[in-house]
Amino acid sequence: MIFILFFFVFFFMSMLGMLMGFYLFMIMKVMIISYIFMICKGIEFNLIFFIDWMSMFFIFIVCFISSMIFMYSKEYMANDVMKNYFIVLLVMFVISMMLVIMGMDMIMILLGWDGLGLVSYLLVIFYSNEKSYNAGMITIMSNRIGDIALLLSVVFFFHYGNFMFSNNTNWMMNILIMLIIIASLTKSAQIPFSAWLPAAMLAPTPVSALVHSSTLVTAGIYMMIRFNNFFLNNGLSKFLLIISLMTLLLSGVGAMLEIDLKKIIALSTLSQLALMMVILSFGKMNIAFFHLLTHALFKAMLFMCAGALIHYNFCIQDIRLMSSMFKFPLINYFLILSSFSLIGFPFLSGFYSKDLIMEFIYAYCNNMVILVLMILCVISSFFYSVRLLYYLWWSSGKWNVVGISSFISFMEISIMMLGMMVLFFGCGFSWMIIGMEKIIIVSYKIKFLNCLLILISGWMIILWILSDFIIFMQVINFFSKMWFLPFFSTNFTFIIMKNFYFYNLCDYNFLENFGSKGFMNFMMFISKILNIFHNINVLLGGGCLIFLFLTF
């Protein structure tokens, strides 16, 4: 019952956010709500809510997907003894997400940002086993880097007595933007922080649909959209472009070689996040925001379809062993719908945003390397989506499915409602975005370039496989393990310190003496000095009083 209650609450909030978004977009005005809750030494600590059409539409998407997840979890988590704890974590996540979306000062953003990291960690370790704990440690330690960057920005502005990033000088903004980029790269799992996103797939599937595919990972993109006008004027946009292109290549090829269903979708999420970062580095924040919204919808639906398949296949996630998709006709239809939207099939939601991105690249990008990598991104999304559908349609799995009934379940109802949004949201929202951007005119030959490149690349891959299979397998090993980033994120320091003597030398001597123990000894030394000065002051004060008493 409590799942249905929260479904209606967040569904109502999503509709309210959509209406507010349309209203603020038509009048082109913003609302700022400020509340002073503390003044310390002349510094005001405010809660400032920045409400405009962009934040309202993002809240609409977050609340709408959250409401669908609560309905979905009504059946998926029905027999779980920790379902009330699961509900509390999801509500905490949505509240933290709203703080990040509407925050205008660094204190409020930091509260929401830390809340996202904490709730994400608790959701990853939800099943309380060794693999979940290891994945949770990778997740929280990777995100701690971004949290430290935001915390440093708060400390920096505390020194100047102002937490409003819009009221600071240019050189101060340069330092802030560097910290914001670091935080955004960690939250959006860009290189070199990409290892935590596939590891976080050990969380429950509703969590993956809401947190690790559509909302939390896009919080970093949203932060970059808010600060987009600041970092374009200094050379940081080129750095962001290089990082995002490397992530595009890493995730696209990795998804084509992965066999775990949830990790394939996680790597496709990583690819789409990198695509948003690329278009952000060119300064097109409206197009990036459009793709952020459409991606959140179809990727959440894709994860929910995958979760239903895993649920009905005895929790099997290997796509080679799952039962044929023909046993699930309704889920089959919406899985095809979400996969085609990911590819950019006309005229689904993903088509409108990806088509705008590729048209802009074709029209304004003069760098051949960037152009080729962007085309490879489109090709890779086509390949891993078709490969996924191939395995799920003609799988050799012989499992007898469970939980199938004649009536439509809560899981299927929530997937259907998201499917309606995937069908119609992109078309309606594109008219708003197109009106805010310059008209891009591209010839029909360039329009058909992607189809031609897909055919050519497929033929080249076949020739490559047939030419030298051993080299091909070595390349597969490199790309399927995400360029060995999980190794560098976990075991790299252990390999360096494998020599036991060197490990003891570092751990029990250098790190101990210059770390916590050294700091404690230093504080004890300072305390002794202060105690000596205090005793001297007491003796001097007492002597002066005795002298004055004897004199008078």
N, C-alpha and C positions, 0 to 999 in steps of 0.2 A: 504493500500500500504506500509506503514511504517513497518508493521509486516513482510511482505515478504522481504523487504530490509534488515532488521536485520537478518532474516533467512539465507539469502545468505552470509552475512558478517560472522556470527558465524559458518556457515557450512564450509566456506573456511578456517577459522582459525582452525577448528577442523581437517580438512584434513592436513593442514600444521603441526599441532602439532603431528599428527600420523606419518607423514613422518619423522619429526625431531626425534621423539621417537625411531623409528626403526633404524635410522642412528646412533644415539648416543648409542643405545644398541649394535649394531654390532661393533662399534669401542671402546666401553667401556671407553668413555671419557666424561668430563663435561666441560661446558662453564661458565665462571664467568664474568659478565659485571658490572663494578663499575663506579659510577658517584658521585663525591664529589660536593654537592650543598651548603654546609655551613661549616665553621670552626669557632667554638666559644671557646675561651680560651684554645686553643690547642687541642680541641676535634673535630674530623672529623665526620660530619654527612653525611653518604654515602647512596646512593641507590644502593644496590648490588643485582643483579639478578643471581640466581643459577639455571643453566639450565642443566639438565641431562635427562636420558631416563624416569625416574619415574615422574618428573614434567611435561614433555611433554605429556606423556600418560594421566596423570590426566587432563591437560588442554584440551587434545583431548576429553575426556569424558565430561568435563564441557561445552565446547563449542558445542559439538554435541547435548547434551541434551537441551542446551539453544536454539539452532536453531530449534529443534523440538517443544519446548515450544512456540516460537514465531509463528510458523505456526499453532500450536494448538490454540493459543490465538486469531488468526485471526478470528475464528468463535466463540470461547467461550466468548470473550470480545467484540464482534462486536457491541452490543447495549449499552455498558457501556460508560457513559459520561466522565469517568476518565481514559480512555484507554491510552492517551498520558502520563499521570502521571505514569500509570502502566508500560509503556515501559521504562521510565526514571529510575524507581526503579530497573527493571530487569537488565538494562545495568550497573547501579552502583553496583549491586550485583556481576555481572560477573567480573568487574574490581577489586573489593575488593577481590574476590576469587583468582584472578591471583596474586595479591600482596602477599597473604598468601602462595600460592603454590611456587612462585619463590623467596620469600624473604629469605635472608641469615643473615641479622642482625635484632636485636630486634625492631628497629625503624620501618622498613618496614613491619615486621610482625604485629606490633601493629596497624599501619595504616589500613592494610587490615582487621585485626580482629575487630577493632572498626567499620569499615565500614560494615562488615557482620552483627554485632549486630544492628546497626542503621537501615539498610535497612530491616532486618528481622522484627523489630518492626513496621516500617512504612507499611510493607506488611500485617502484622497481623491485624492492625487497618484500613485496606483499606476500609472496608464497613462502618466504622464510626457509630457503634451502641454500646450499653452498653456492650454486651457480647464481642465484638471485643476489646473494650478498656480494659476490665478486663483481657482478654487473653494476650493482648499486654503488660500489666503491669507485669504479671507473667513472660512472655518471657524476657522482657528487664531486670527485676530485677534479674532473675536467671543468665542471661548472664553477668550482670555487675560484678558478683563475679569473673568470669574468666578474664574479662577485667581488673579488679583491680590487679589480680595476674600478668598479663602481664605488666601492668604499673609499678608495683613494681620491676619487673625484669629490666625494662628500667632504672628506678631510681638507682637501684643497680649497673648496669654497667656504668651509667653516673659518678658515684663516682670513678670508676677505669679508666675512660677515654677511654673505648673501648666497642663497641656494638656488636662485633663479638663473638658469643658464642663458636667458635672453638678455641679462643686464650686465654682462661681463665683457672685458676688452678682448681684442683679437688674439693677443698672445695667450691669454688665459683660455680662450676657446680652442686654440690649437692643442693644448694639453688635454682639455676635456674630450675633444673629438678622438684623440689617440686612445684614451681610456674607453670611450664608448665603442670604438671599432673592436678593441680586444674583447669587450664584454659581448658584443653582438656575434663575433666569430665563434666564441665558445658556445653560446646558446643556440646558434644555428648550425653547429657541428661542421664548420668549414675547416679545411686543412690549416693547422695540424691537429685539430680537436675532433676529427671525424669518427674516432673509434667508439665514442660513448653512445652514439645513436643506435647502431645495430645491437650493441650490448643491452640497451634499454628495452629491447623487444621481449625480454623475459617477464615483463610486467603483464598483467591481465590484458586481453585483447581490447576491451572497452577503453582501457587506459591508453593503449597504443593508438586507437582511433581518435581520441580526444586530445591527449597530451603530446605524444611523440610523433604526430604526423601533421596535425592541422593547426594547433594553437601555440603550444609552448615553443616549438622550434621557430615559429614565425614571429615570436616576440622580438628576437634579434633583428629580423628584417624590419619590423615596425619601428624599432628604435632608430635604425638607419634611415628610414623614411622621414622620421621627425627631425633628424639632424642632417638631412640631405643637403640643405642649402649651405651648411657650414663647411663640410669637408670637400665640397666640389672646388672651392677656391684655393685650397692648398693641394699638394701633390699626392694626397692620400687616396684619391679615387683610382689612380693607376695601380697602387698597391692592392687595393680591393679587387680590381679587375683581374690581376694575376692570380690571386688566391682563389677567386671564384671559378676561373677557368680551369685551374688544376683540380678543384673539387668536382667540376663537371666531368672531367675525364675519368677521375677515380671512381665516382659513383656510377656513371653510365656503364662502364665496362664491367665493374664489379657486379652490378645487378644482372647483367647478361650471363654471368657464370655462377650465380648463387642458386642453391637448391632449397633453402629454407624459405617458406612462403612469407613469413612476416619480415624476414631480413631483406627479401627482394623488394617489398613495398617500402621498407625503411630506406634502402639505397635509392629507390626512385624518389622518395621525399628529399633526400640529400641532393639529388640531381636538380630537382625543381627549386630548392632553396638557393643553390648556386646560380641557377638561371635568373632568379630575382636579384641576386647580388650583382650579376653582370649588368642588367639593365639599370640598376641603381647607380652603378659606377659611371654610367653615361648621363645621369641626372634626370631620368624619366621616372620620378617617384609615383606618378599617377598610374602608369602602366604596371609598375611593380606591385602597387597596392591592389590593382585589379586582378593580377595573377595570384596574389596572396589569397584573396577571397575565393576565387574559383578553385584554386588548388585545395584550400581547406575543405571545401564541400565534397569534391569528387574523391579526394584522398581519404577522408573520413568514411565515406561510403565504401570505398575499396577495402579498407581495413575491417569494416563491419561485415562485409561479405566474406572476407577471409576468415574472420573469427567464427562466423556461422559454419563454414566448411570445417574448420578445426574442431568446433564443438560437436559436429555430427560425425566426425571421423576419429573418435577416441583420442583427441588431442594430438593427432599426427600432423606435423608441419612440413615434412618432406614432400615436395610436389610430385616426386616419382612414385610415392606409395599411396597417395590419396585416391579415393573413389572417384569415378567418373562424374563430371559435372552434370550429365544428363539425368542423374538421380535427383537433382535439385533445380527444377526448371525456373522458379522465381528468382532464386539467388543467382542462378546462371545468367539470367537476363540482366540483372543489375550489376553483376561483375563485369559483363561485357560493356555495359553502359559506362561504368567508371573507367575501365581500361581504355575505351575509345576516347573518352574525354581527356585522359592523360596523354594519349597520342596526339590529340588535337583534331579529332575527326569533325568535319562539318555536320551539324551546326550545334554542337554541344558547348557547354560552358568553357571547357578548356580550350576550344578552338579560338574563341574570340580574343582571349588574352595572349595565347601563344602566337597567334597570327599577327597581332599588333607588335609583339616583341621581334619576331623574325622580319617583318616588314621594315621596322626601324633599323635593324642590323643591316639588312640588304641596302637600304637607302642611304645610311649615314656612316657606316663603318668602312673605313678605307684600309684597314689592316687585314691582310689575307689570313694570317694565323688565327686571329679572333673569329673571322668569318668561317674558316674551316672547322674550328672547334665548336662553334655554335651549330653548324650543320651536323657535326658528329653527335651533338646532344640530341637533336631531333631524331637522328637515325637510331641512336641507342635506346631512346624511349620507345620507339616503334619495335625494336628487336626484343627487348625484355618483356614488353607487354604481350606480344604475339607468342613468345616462348612460354610465358606463364599460362596463357589461354590454351596453348597446345597441350601442355602437360596435364592441365585440369580437365580438358575435354576427352583426351584419349589416353588417360592414365591407366596403368596396368594394375592399380590397386584393387583388391578383391574384398575389401572390408564391407561388412554389413553395417549400414548406417543406422544410427540411433536417433531417437528424438523426433523423427518425422511423423507428423500427424496430418489429418485431412484439412484442418482449419489453419488459417493464417496466424502465426505466432507473433508475439511482441517484437521479436527480432526482425521479422520480415516487414512488419508495419513501419518500424523506424527506418529500415533501409528504403522502403518505398517512398516515404516522405522526403528523405534526402535525395532520392532519385528525381523527384519532381523539381527540386531546387537545381539539381545538376542540369536538367533539361531546359529550364526557363530563366535562371538567374543571369547567366552570362549574356544572353541576348538583351535583356532589359538594362543591365548595368553598363553594357558597352556603349549605349547611346549617351550616357552621362560622361564616360571617359573620353569618347571620341570628340565630344564638344569642347573638352578642355585641352586637347592636343592638336597640333598642326596636322593637316591632311597629308597622308603619305601615299604617293602615287608610285606604284611598282608595275612594271610590264608583266604581261601574262606569262612570258618565258621564264621570268624569275619565279613567278608563282608556282610553276611546275618543276622548279629546280630540285626541290626536296624529294619528289617522287623519283626523279631520274637518279639522284644520288643514292637513294635506298637500293635501287636495283644494281647499280655499279658496285656499291660497297658489299652487298651480299655475294656477288660474283667474285670479288677480290678475296673475301673471307674464305670461300670454298676453295679457291686456288691455293691460298696460304696453308690451309689445313692439309691439303693433299700433297703439298710440296715437301714439308718437313714437319712431321708430327711430333718429334721429340722436342724441338725448339718451341713448337706451339704449346705443348703441355707445360713447359717451364714458364712461358708467358702467362698461361692460365693460372698457374700457382701464384705468380706475382700479383696479378690483378684481382684474383678471387679473395686474396687475403688483405685487400685494401692497401696495397703498397707496404704491407707489414706495419701499418700504423697501430693496430692493437698490440703488437709485440713491443713497440716503442712506448706505448702508454702503460704497460704493465711490467714486463720482465726485463726491460733494458737495463735498469739500474742494478737489478740482481745479477745479471750476467757480468756487468762491469766489476761488481764487488764479489765475484765468485771466489776469489782467493780469500780464505778465511782470515788470514793474518791482516790483509788489507781491510777486510770488513771490520775486524775488531779495532784496528787502528783508527778507522774513520768513526765507528759508532761509539766506542768507549773512550776515546781520547779527544779527537778533534771536535766531533759533533757534540759530545757531552760537555766538554769544557767551554766551548764557545756557544753552546745552545742553552737549554733550560737550566742545567746545573751551574754553568758559568754565570748566567744571569742571576740565579739565586745567590751565588757567592758574592757577586758584585753588589746586589741590594743589601746583603748582610753587612758588607764592608761599609757601605754608605750609612747604614743604620747605626753602626758602631761609632762612626765619626760624628754623626748628628747627636748621638747620646753623650759623647765626650763634650761636645760644645754645649749641650744642654746642662750637663753637670757643672761646667765652668761658669755658665751664666747664673746658675743657682747659687754657687759659692760666692761669686762676685756680688750678686744681689743681696745675699745674706750678710756678707761682710760690710757692705755699704749701710745696710739698716742698723747693724750693731754699732758702726762708727758714728752714725747720726744720733743714735740713742745715747751713747756715752758722751757725745759732745754737748748735746742740749739737755 
